[in-house]
Amino acid sequence: MAISVSGFPQLEVLELVSLESLEDLNLEEGAMLRLKNFRIIKCEKLKMLPEEMRSLTALRELDIEAMPRSFVNRIRGEDFYKVRHQFAQFGAGCFWGVELAFQRVPGVTKTEVGYTQGFIHNPTYEDVSSGTGPRTIVKL
């Protein structure tokens, strides 16, 4: 998938969800400069974040959920420079283990764990486990 400068100049939220054939995401330099929220969920063939992530200075939230371990490891390692100026949110089955792993990554200055989505305000672990919709997350 390629996104040009003229493609979505006013776009503030982008969600890529269950795109089974998406392998590459290319952003033209200067594309989506108003993007504030970027979610990538269950795009299992996506190999890496684009280099141009560094130019998304308006981006306030990067949410990564249900992605392959290799994708997440790449963000934690060799591709960390692409997102280090932003905070990111990772969905996980057990956020304590994921939080510990990210706390060990050089450059990560703060982590928080909690729940996102769903229909209950301030859900408990029991609420999350009962199928009400919230997901466990780690925010960097």
Secondary structure per residue as TSV (DSSP state, phi and psi in degrees):
chain	resnum	aa	ss	phi	psi
A	1	M	-	360.0	131.7
A	2	A	E	-119.9	133.9
A	3	I	E	-119.8	119.6
A	4	S	-	-91.4	169.1
A	5	V	T	-59.4	-40.4
A	6	S	T	-83.8	-7.7
A	7	G	T	-65.4	-52.3
A	8	F	-	-143.0	65.3
A	9	P	T	-66.6	-23.0
A	10	Q	T	-102.0	-0.6
A	11	L	-	-61.7	129.9
A	12	E	-	-113.7	-23.2
A	13	V	E	-132.0	129.8
A	14	L	E	-130.9	125.6
A	15	E	E	-122.2	121.4
A	16	L	E	-108.5	108.5
A	17	V	E	-127.0	125.1
A	18	S	-	52.5	44.4
A	19	L	-	-90.1	91.2
A	20	E	T	-63.4	-27.9
A	21	S	T	-102.8	1.7
A	22	L	-	-72.2	114.1
A	23	E	-	-108.4	-34.8
A	24	D	-	-131.5	143.3
A	25	L	-	-126.0	118.2
A	26	N	E	-118.2	127.1
A	27	L	E	-110.7	129.0
A	28	E	-	-70.9	141.5
A	29	E	T	-54.6	126.0
A	30	G	T	93.9	-0.3
A	31	A	T	-78.3	146.1
A	32	M	T	53.2	44.1
A	33	L	T	-67.4	-13.9
A	34	R	T	-98.1	2.6
A	35	L	-	-61.2	125.8
A	36	K	-	-110.3	-30.2
A	37	N	E	-134.4	123.4
A	38	F	E	-128.8	119.3
A	39	R	E	-118.0	132.2
A	40	I	E	-123.8	113.9
A	41	I	E	-130.9	122.9
A	42	K	S	52.7	48.2
A	43	C	-	-107.3	76.1
A	44	E	T	-67.2	-17.8
A	45	K	T	-96.7	-5.8
A	46	L	-	-65.9	126.1
A	47	K	-	-86.0	-39.6
A	48	M	-	-161.8	165.1
A	49	L	-	-76.7	148.2
A	50	P	-	-70.5	152.8
A	51	E	G	-54.7	-36.0
A	52	E	G	-71.2	-0.8
A	53	M	G	-54.5	-31.1
A	54	R	G	-63.4	-26.3
A	55	S	G	-89.0	-2.1
A	56	L	-	-84.5	71.6
A	57	T	T	-73.7	-18.7
A	58	A	T	-82.8	-11.9
A	59	L	-	-63.3	125.6
A	60	R	-	-112.2	-21.3
A	61	E	E	-143.2	125.0
A	62	L	E	-117.4	116.5
A	63	D	E	-113.8	117.8
A	64	I	E	-116.0	119.9
A	65	E	E	-138.1	145.5
A	66	A	S	51.1	45.5
A	67	M	-	-109.5	155.3
A	68	P	-	-60.1	149.7
A	69	R	H	-56.2	-37.1
A	70	S	H	-62.5	-36.5
A	71	F	H	-66.6	-48.2
A	72	V	H	-63.9	-43.1
A	73	N	H	-61.4	-36.5
A	74	R	H	-64.7	-41.5
A	75	I	H	-65.2	-38.0
A	76	R	H	-70.7	-24.1
A	77	G	T	-112.0	-106.9
A	78	E	T	-63.5	-23.5
A	79	D	T	-101.8	9.1
A	80	F	G	-59.4	-33.3
A	81	Y	G	-60.0	-23.0
A	82	K	G	-72.0	-24.9
A	83	V	T	-124.5	2.9
A	84	R	T	-64.8	-19.8
A	85	H	T	-85.0	-0.5
A	86	Q	S	-122.9	170.3
A	87	F	-	-104.9	155.2
A	88	A	E	-129.7	157.4
A	89	Q	E	-128.3	126.1
A	90	F	E	-118.2	126.1
A	91	G	E	-80.4	140.1
A	92	A	-	-154.5	155.4
A	93	G	S	-69.8	-40.0
A	94	C	-	-128.2	101.6
A	95	F	H	-70.8	-21.4
A	96	W	H	-65.8	-43.6
A	97	G	H	-67.0	-40.2
A	98	V	H	-66.8	-41.1
A	99	E	H	-60.6	-44.8
A	100	L	H	-59.5	-43.1
A	101	A	H	-61.9	-43.2
A	102	F	H	-71.9	-29.5
A	103	Q	H	-63.5	-22.1
A	104	R	T	-88.6	-3.9
A	105	V	S	-83.3	125.3
A	106	P	T	-58.7	134.9
A	107	G	T	99.2	-20.2
A	108	V	-	-79.3	118.5
A	109	T	-	-99.1	-19.9
A	110	K	-	-158.3	143.0
A	111	T	-	-129.8	150.4
A	112	E	E	-139.5	145.4
A	113	V	E	-116.7	155.5
A	114	G	E	173.8	-157.0
A	115	Y	E	-125.6	152.0
A	116	T	E	-138.2	160.9
A	117	Q	S	64.7	-164.0
A	118	G	S	80.7	-175.2
A	119	F	S	-121.5	5.3
A	120	I	S	-110.6	129.2
A	121	H	S	-75.3	129.0
A	122	N	S	53.6	61.5
A	123	P	-	-69.3	154.7
A	124	T	-	-94.0	172.5
A	125	Y	H	-60.4	-38.8
A	126	E	H	-62.9	-39.7
A	127	D	H	-61.2	-45.3
A	128	V	H	-63.9	-38.9
A	129	S	H	-73.4	-14.7
A	130	S	T	-94.8	9.1
A	131	G	T	83.7	25.4
A	132	T	S	-83.5	-5.9
A	133	G	S	114.2	-32.8
A	134	P	-	-62.8	152.0
A	135	R	E	-119.9	149.9
A	136	T	E	-78.4	142.1
A	137	I	E	-140.6	160.5
A	138	V	E	-123.5	127.2
A	139	K	E	-107.1	130.2
A	140	L	-	-106.9	360.0
